[in-house]
């Protein structure tokens, strides 16, 4: 567990997390800038309100990232399934080619007249067509694999953003609770007006 002292909106906090110090500071810097921007654009906004609006923004980002991640995972699973199906087709075609080649070799030894040679030519053409189909499926498979790798990279980035959003939410929740405690303390220190007048 790493612990780092950070400053958000001019207040120091001790932040604990499993991630390294650099990552924790990056998350805090993002939250601090969000709060600063809100307060800068609306000077009547309290720190607690700015923290709440920042939390809402972070949760919104989190849900959007979650939807994108789910969509990408579904897409990757679909492409993996299609790739397996393509590979199954390729394997089946390769098996057919081997069988045809064996039959062709057998026929070549047995058949000598023109009719038999014509059959061999047809089988050769069939083998050629199957090889063409294999090439097409292989190219398609490579394209699917490339697309899958790109989606995996994009998915990793979105997971990082999702994790960042989680930490933002946790930090904002902690700040919100601290503000509530400070507010309660401040209220308890204020004397009712009627006590002052009795002196």
PyMOL commands that set and color helices and strands:
alter all, ss='L'
color gray80, all
select helices_A, chain A and resi 21-41+47-110+114-188+193-197
alter helices_A, ss='H'
color red, helices_A
select strands_A, chain A and resi 2-8+11-17
alter strands_A, ss='S'
color yellow, strands_A
deselect
rebuild
show_as cartoon
